C-alpha cells in the first residue's frame, strides 16, 4: 500500500485560550503509522507561556535548538509521545470506529487524532487547518443513562442510534479498554465516568473507586472520586485532574469552577512518553526507570516528593495486586504554578484476584524484576532517592492502612459479595516479605 503524508495542525491551550503551536506530518500506509515529523511555530516559541508538547522528543528548554527545525521522535519511534498521549486509546478508538462505521483498528492514526475532539486529556488539540475551530464540549451528568446505553451498544458491536450520539463527543478522546465518557457536573467541572462492562464478574466501578479511596488513606495523591447509581448500575466518577480554573486576570488558581473563573488545561504526558518507548517495550521497563525520568524531566522542586510517592504507589500496587500498572497508567502534568512537569494524581488502579503465591507487576520492581514482593521493592530504594530506613517507613505506612482494607471497602459501600470475590487480590505482609524485612519494619 502506498505511503501518504498528512499535515495536521497541533494546538495548545494556554492561559488565553487555544494557540497553534506547530505542524505535524504523519506518514501512513493504510492503518500503519510509518513516521512522524513536527515543527514548532515561530510565534509559539516566542510566547513566554508556551509549553513543550513532549519533554523528550519535543523539549523546548533550548528554544534556539528547536526553532525553525523539523523534529523527529527519539529512539526511532514512529510517533511523538506527547501527540500519542493526546490520541484516543482502545476505548476511544472503538467509539470513533462506531461513529465512522469502520472495522476495528482499520483507520489511519491521523483519522483517530482528528476525531478525538477537543476535550481530550491534557492541553492539546489536533485539527486539519489553522482556521478550524475546536469541537463542541461534552454533555452533562444528566446524560449518563444514555451514555451507558450507547457504550453497551458499542461493546456489542451494534449501531448507535441518533438519540444516543452524545457518546461520539463524550467518549471519543479517551484511553483504556473499558467503556467511559467525560461529562460535566452541575457546577461545570469535568469528570470521567467509567461504566460497567459486559461480562464483569464483579462491580468494577465500585471496587476501583474504593481502591483509589484506599490509596488516598495511604497518603497517595488521588483525584476526587465517587460512584453514582444510574438505574441498577453503578458508575465511577473521577474528577479530571487536567483541568483547573483561574480568575479573569489570572491572579489566583482554583480547583473548582465559579463566577468569573476561566477553565484552564494542564498539559499531560504518560510514563510511556517520559521513557521514550512504545507499547511493546512497556513490559521491560521499571519503576526505578520512571524515577530516573522524574529526576531528568520533572521540576527540581518536586523531584524528591514525586519519587517518594512513586515508591509508595509501587508498594501499594504490590499489596493490592494491581498488575495493570503499565506505563500509560503513570502520568505527568505541566504545573503552571511551578513552571514544570510533575507526577499526576493516581488513576487506573484495580486489584486483580489471584490464588498464586508468586505474583508479578507489569513494571519491574527491583533486582528480581517484576516479582511483587516487598524485599524486591526495598532493594531499589536508592533509585527513588530514599534511605533504607525511609523506604521501610513508607512500606509500614502503606501496610497499616491496606491491612484494614475490608473495613474501608465496607465504609465506602462495596457489597459483601464483591468484597469476598476481590479478597484474594489483597496480600498479607507475611506472604510478600521476609522475616528480616518485617523485623526492620518493627
N, C-alpha and C positions, 0 to 999 in steps of 0.2 A: 504494500500500500504506500502511496506517495506521501512524502512529508509535507506538512503545511505549517507555516508560521503565522500565528495570530498575534496582533498587537493589541494590548489592553492598557487601560489607564488605571493606576492604583491611586486611591485617595486615602488621606489620613485625616482623622477627626481631631482637630486641635481646639484650643480654647475658644476660638471664634467660629468654629464650625468646620465643615468639610473643606479640605485643600488638596489639590492634585499634588502628588509627591513624586511621580515618575512613570516611566513607560516600561511595561512588562511584555517581553516577547516570549511566546511559548511555541516551541516546535513540536508538532504532534504527528503521529502516524496512526490514524484511527483513534482508538481509545488509549493509546500509549503515549505518554509524555516522553519525548526524546531529549529535550534540552530546554533551558530557560536562560534568559538574559534580562538585565534590568539596568536602567539609567535613571538616576535621581534628576529631578527638575532643578535647574539652576536657581530659580526663585525660591524653591522649597528649601534648599540647603542654606540660603541666606537668612531664613527665618530663625529667630532666637528660640522659638518653641518647637522647632522641627524635631521629630522623634524618629530614630532609626527603625526600619521595618524589621530588621533581623540583626541582632548584635554580632553574629558570627560572620555571615556572608555579606551583609549589607551594613556593617557598622559605620557610624559617622563620627567617631572620636577624632579621626583625622579627616576633616572635611575637604581639605585640599587634595587628598589622595583619591577621593571618590568623585570629586567634581568633574563633570564633563566626560566621565568614563563609562564604558559598557562593562557591567559587572556580571560575574557568573557564580553559581553556587560552589562552595568549597567541597573538597573530598569527592569530586566528580559526581556529585548528586545531580539529578535532573531537575529538581525543584528547589526553590529557596524555602528554607524552613519557615520563615515568617509569613510567606504567602501561603504555604501549605496549611499553616495553623488557621488562616482565615478562610480556608476552603471547607466545605462540608465533609464530614467523615461518613461512616457507614450509614447511620440513620438518615442524615440529611440527603445523602445520595439516593436513598430509596424514595424519599419524598419527591425529589426532583424527577427521578425516573418515572414515578407515578404521574406526575404533572404532565410530563412530555410523552407519556405512553411509550417509554423506551425500555428495552431489556436491561437486566441488572448489569452494572459496570460496563455499559456499552458506549457511554458518552465520552467525549474528549474532556480533558481537565479544564479547558477554557470554558466549556459549557457549564460544568458544575460551578466554577468560580462565578460566572455571570449570573447564574440563577440562585445563588445562595442568599441574595438580598442584603439590605444594609444593616440589619440588626445582628449580623454575625458576631462571634466572640471577638473581643478586642476593639481596636480603633481603626481597622482598615475596611475599605470597600473597593470592589473591582468593577469597572464599567467599561463599555465599549469606546467611549469618547469623552473628551473634556466637557462636552455640553450635556451629557446625560445627568439626570437628577437622581438622587437616592430613591430607593424603592420605599413604598408605604410601610409604616410601622406595624407592629404586631397588635393583635386584639387583646381584649381584657379577660380577666378571670371568669367572667360570665360565659365565655365560650368554651370552657373546659370540657363540658359534656360532649359538645360537637367535635372538639379536637380529639378526644378519646375515641369516638366512633370512627372518625377519619383515620386515625392511626391504626385501629383494628382492621380497617379495610385494606390499608397499605400492607400491613403484615400478612394479610390473607391473599394479597395479590389480586384484589378485585378493584374495579374503578371507584373513584371518589366522586360522588355527585356534587353538583354546583353548590348546594347549600352547605356543604362541608369543606369548601375550598379554602377556608382560612388556614388550614394546615400547610398549604403551599407557601404561605408567607411566614407562619409561626414556627414551622419545623424544618425548613429547607437548609438553614445555615448550620445545623447542629451536628456534633460528632457523637461517637459512641454507637453501639449497636442497638440499644434499647429505644423504644418509642418515647418521644419527648417533644415539647414545644416551648417557646418563650411567650410569656403573657405579662401584661401589666396589671398590677393590683389597683384597688380603688383609689389609691393616692398617686398612682402613676409610676411606681417603682417597678423595675423589670425583674421577673422571676423566671427560673427554668422549672417547668413542670415535667416530672418524669412519671410515666404511666405504667400500669401493669402490662405485662407482655403475654402473648399466647404461650401456654404451656408452663407458666410459672408454677413451681411446686410449693412455693412459699410466697408470703406477701412481701415482695421485694421492696416496694416503696416504703413500707413501714420499717422494715429491717435496715435498709440503707440509711433512712432518716435517723433511726435510733443509734446506729453505729457512728454516724457523724456527730451526733449529740454526745455520745460517749467520748469521742475524740476531744470535744470541747471540754469535758470534765477533766480529761487527762492533761489539758493545758495547751492543746493544739489550736491553731488559728482556723476557725471554721465559719463559713457564712451562716447567716440566719437560715434556719431550715425547720420545716414543719410539714405535717400531712393535712390534706383536705379530703373529706368524704364527698365523692361525686356519685350519687346513687348508691349502689352497693360496692363501689370500688374506691380504693384509696389512691391518692396521687401525692407524690413527694414534691414539695415546693422548696426550691433552694434559691436564695437571693443571688442575683447576678452580681458577682464581685468586681466585674469590669466596668461598672457604672458608678458615678458619683455626681454630686451637684455643687455648683458654685453660685455665688451672687453675681449680679449683672456686671459688677466691676471687679470680679474675681478676688475680692478681699477676704473671703472665707470659703472653706470647703466643708460640705456636709455629706453624710452618708444617706440622707433621705431627701426626697423632693419637698418643695414648699413654695409658697407665694414668692414670686420674683427670682426663683432659682432656675439655673440652666443646667440641663443634663450634660455631663461630660463623659468621655470614654477613656478607659485605661488600655493602652496597648498591651497585647498578650502574646507570649510565645510559650511553646511547650518545652519540656525537657528534651524531646527529640531534636528540637532546633538548637538548644544550647550545647548538645553533644554532637551536633553536625552529622547526623546519621539518618538512615532511612528505617522504615518499619521493620524490615527483616533483620536489622542489626540490633534492635532493641534488646533482644534476648541475651546478648553477650555483653551488655552494659551493666553498670552497677551504681549503687547509692554513693560509694566513695567517688566515682567519676562525676556524679552530679555535684557533690560537694566541691570538687576541683573546679567545675564550671562556675559555681557560685562565686568562688574566690576570683575567678577571672573576669566575669561579666557583670556581677551584681555590684550595687553601690557599696563602697567601703564601709559605710556606716551601718549596713545591715548584714554583712557577711557572717560575723560570729553568731548573731541571733538566728539567721537563716540556716546555718549549718547545724546549730543546736536543734532547731525544730525539725530539720530533715532527719537527723538521727532519731529523734523521738517518733517521727512518723514511721521510720523503718521498724523500730521496736513495736509500735502499735500494730503494724501490719503482721508482724510475726505472731503476736498474741492472738489476733483475730482471724488469722489465716486468709488475709486478703492477698491473693496471688494475681489480682488484676492490676498490679502496681506498675504497669509498663510506662514508658517514657511520655506518652501522650497524657497520662494521668498525673503528671507533675507539671505544674505551670508556673509562669513568672509574669509579673505585670510591671509596667513602667509607672513608677510613682512620681507624680509631678511635684510633690512636696519635697522629695529628696533629690529629684533630677536623675533618677537611675532605676535600674531593674531590681526587683526583689522577689522572693518566693511568694507565690499566690496563696490564698487560703486553700485548705484541704478540700478535695472533691473526689467523687467516684471511689468510695471505699465500701466494699461489700464482703462480709465474711463468706467463706466457702466451706460448707460442712464436709468433713472427711474423717475416715476412720484410720487413715495411715499414721503410723508412728513418726515416720520421717516425711517432712513436708518442705516444699520449696516455694520461694517467692519468684516472681518473674525476673526481677533485677538481682544482680549479685549483692551479697550482704557483706562478706568478708573473705578471708583466705580460703574458706571452704565453699566458695561460690555462692549459689542461691540457697544453700541449706538454711532453713528458717529456725535457727537456734540463737539463743542469747549469747552463748560463748563465741559463735562465729561473728555476730554483730560487734561484740565488745572488742574483738581483735582489730577492728578497723577504726577505733576511736580517734586515733591521731589524725586521720584523713578529714575528720569533722572538726579539727582544732579543739578537741576535748581531752582533758586529762582522764586517766583511767578512773580516778575517783569520781569525777563529774559524770562520766558516762554511766558508772554504776548507780549514781544518784538518780539519773534520768530513767534508767531501767526500773528502779524501785518505784519511782513516781508513777510510771505507766501501770505497773503491776497493781499498785494499791487501788486504782480505780477499776481496771479491767477485771480483777477478780470478783468484783461486785456487779458484773455486767447484767446478771439476771434481775437484780433489784432495779437497776437503771432502766432496762428494757420494759419491765412491768410498769414503772412510773411513766414511761413515755407512751404507754398504751399499746404495746405489742401484745398480741394474743398468746395465750399459753401454748397453743399448738405450734405456732411459728417459733416460739422460744425453744421448745423441745426439738424441733427439726433443725434449727440452726446451732444448737448447743455443741455438736461435735467440732464446730469451727474454732471454738474458744479453747486456747491451750492453758493448762495449769503450768505454773513456772517450773514445777518438778519435772515436767515432760520435755522441757526445751532448754534446760540449763544443767550444768554440772554442780556437784556438791560444793566444789571450790568457789564457783561464782556465787552461789546462794550464801555462802559464808561471807563473801566480800560485801554482799548487799546488806547482810545483817549487821 
